[in-house]
């Protein structure tokens, strides 16, 4: 991990984005869990983990999980070109842009934003940290 003094701006941006993306993921997971439990009854923590890892109804959340993993990898790397860091930020931006409501992720994400004020606030926080698209 890098020292704070010599942290490139792209790395600092990812470090700030990570907790907001985790919060968004948790908010979406809570929403999906509530929806699932309305139909199937209360689920324990271990049952929820199994659902998250393997149930089709939770599959859409794996897109956010994968982004968090990629951010973690970049934060642990000794050095990554600025272009790679910017590309990762652009990938996060594209994933949560809600342009593709026909994709499984887009459909579920849009439904969560329509149904959950917490999801709207978490989405807004991530988009604020992403800032405007460069170039």
Backbone torsions as a table, in degrees:
resi	resn	phi	psi	omega
1	UNK	NA	145.2	-176.4
2	UNK	-81.0	156.6	170.9
3	UNK	-74.0	150.7	-179.0
4	UNK	-62.3	-33.8	-175.3
5	UNK	-63.8	-36.7	-176.7
6	UNK	-108.1	26.1	179.4
7	UNK	-75.6	120.0	176.6
8	UNK	-62.8	151.8	-178.2
9	UNK	-56.2	-37.8	179.9
10	UNK	-63.6	-37.6	178.6
11	UNK	-69.8	-42.4	178.1
12	UNK	-61.7	-38.5	178.9
13	UNK	-63.9	-44.5	177.8
14	UNK	-64.3	-39.1	179.2
15	UNK	-63.0	-35.3	176.9
16	UNK	-76.4	-31.7	-178.5
17	UNK	-74.2	-33.9	-174.5
18	UNK	-54.5	-53.1	-178.7
19	UNK	-63.3	-33.3	178.2
20	UNK	-68.3	-38.7	178.4
21	UNK	-68.5	-38.0	175.1
22	UNK	-63.0	-40.7	178.1
23	UNK	-64.3	-41.4	176.7
24	UNK	-61.1	-45.2	179.3
25	UNK	-59.7	-45.7	179.9
26	UNK	-62.9	-42.3	179.0
27	UNK	-62.0	-44.1	178.6
28	UNK	-66.9	-39.2	177.2
29	UNK	-62.7	-44.3	178.0
30	UNK	-60.1	-41.6	178.9
31	UNK	-64.1	-47.0	-179.5
32	UNK	-64.8	-38.9	178.5
33	UNK	-61.3	-46.7	-179.9
34	UNK	-60.1	-41.8	178.7
35	UNK	-63.6	-44.1	179.7
36	UNK	-64.3	-43.8	-176.4
37	UNK	-69.2	-25.5	174.9
38	UNK	-60.1	-33.5	-178.0
39	UNK	-93.9	-34.9	-170.6
40	UNK	-113.7	-2.0	-178.3
41	UNK	87.1	169.9	-176.7
42	UNK	-57.8	139.4	178.9
43	UNK	-117.7	139.2	176.6
44	UNK	-74.4	171.5	178.3
45	UNK	-60.3	-42.7	179.9
46	UNK	-69.1	-36.3	176.1
47	UNK	-65.1	-39.7	177.9
48	UNK	-62.4	-42.1	178.2
49	UNK	-59.8	-44.9	178.2
50	UNK	-62.0	-40.3	176.8
51	UNK	-62.0	-45.1	-178.9
52	UNK	-61.2	-38.0	-177.0
53	UNK	-80.4	-28.0	-169.7
54	UNK	-137.1	-12.1	-176.2
55	UNK	-86.1	135.0	-178.9
56	UNK	-58.1	-31.0	-178.6
57	UNK	-67.9	-20.2	-179.6
58	UNK	-105.1	-2.9	-175.0
59	UNK	-57.5	-37.3	-177.0
60	UNK	-59.9	-27.7	-179.5
61	UNK	-70.2	-18.7	-177.9
62	UNK	-65.9	-21.9	176.1
63	UNK	-62.8	-42.0	178.4
64	UNK	-71.5	-41.0	178.1
65	UNK	-56.9	-44.2	-179.1
66	UNK	-63.9	-36.9	177.6
67	UNK	-65.5	-40.3	178.3
68	UNK	-63.3	-41.5	178.1
69	UNK	-62.2	-44.1	178.8
70	UNK	-62.5	-39.7	176.9
71	UNK	-63.4	-44.6	178.3
72	UNK	-58.0	-42.9	179.2
73	UNK	-62.2	-42.9	179.1
74	UNK	-66.5	-37.8	-179.9
75	UNK	-69.0	-27.0	178.9
76	UNK	-87.5	-17.6	-178.6
77	UNK	-69.1	148.5	178.6
78	UNK	-67.9	-41.6	179.7
79	UNK	-159.9	135.4	174.8
80	UNK	-130.5	140.9	177.3
81	UNK	-58.6	144.5	-179.2
82	UNK	-55.6	-34.7	179.7
83	UNK	-62.0	-36.7	177.9
84	UNK	-68.1	-40.1	179.1
85	UNK	-65.7	-43.0	177.8
86	UNK	-63.6	-38.0	179.1
87	UNK	-64.6	-37.3	177.9
88	UNK	-66.4	-41.9	176.1
89	UNK	-61.1	-42.0	178.0
90	UNK	-63.8	-35.4	177.5
91	UNK	-65.3	-42.4	176.2
92	UNK	-60.6	-46.9	-179.3
93	UNK	-58.4	-46.7	-178.4
94	UNK	-66.0	-36.5	-178.3
95	UNK	-64.4	-42.1	-175.6
96	UNK	-97.4	10.6	-175.8
97	UNK	-70.8	-16.3	178.9
98	UNK	57.9	36.9	176.1
99	UNK	-90.1	-32.0	-174.1
100	UNK	-103.6	77.0	-178.7
101	UNK	-76.3	-0.2	175.7
102	UNK	-88.8	-19.5	178.1
103	UNK	-75.5	154.8	177.2
104	UNK	-56.2	-42.6	178.3
105	UNK	-64.0	-48.2	-178.0
106	UNK	-59.4	-40.6	179.0
107	UNK	-62.9	-48.4	-177.1
108	UNK	-70.0	-39.9	-178.9
109	UNK	-64.4	-44.6	178.2
110	UNK	-62.1	-41.3	178.4
111	UNK	-62.6	-41.6	178.7
112	UNK	-63.7	-42.5	179.5
113	UNK	-66.0	-33.3	178.4
114	UNK	-72.5	-29.3	-170.9
115	UNK	-101.4	-22.6	-170.7
116	UNK	-125.5	112.1	174.3
117	UNK	-59.0	-34.7	178.3
118	UNK	-61.9	-38.2	178.1
119	UNK	-65.7	-38.6	178.0
120	UNK	-62.1	-45.6	-179.4
121	UNK	-65.5	-41.1	178.7
122	UNK	-65.9	-40.4	177.0
123	UNK	-61.4	-45.8	-179.7
124	UNK	-60.8	-41.1	179.8
125	UNK	-62.4	-44.5	179.1
126	UNK	-63.3	-45.5	-178.3
127	UNK	-64.3	-35.1	176.6
128	UNK	-64.6	-40.6	179.1
129	UNK	-70.5	-30.5	177.6
130	UNK	-66.6	-35.7	-178.3
131	UNK	70.0	-175.0	-179.0
132	UNK	-71.8	152.9	176.2
133	UNK	-65.1	138.3	179.5
134	UNK	-87.9	153.7	172.3
135	UNK	78.9	NA	NA
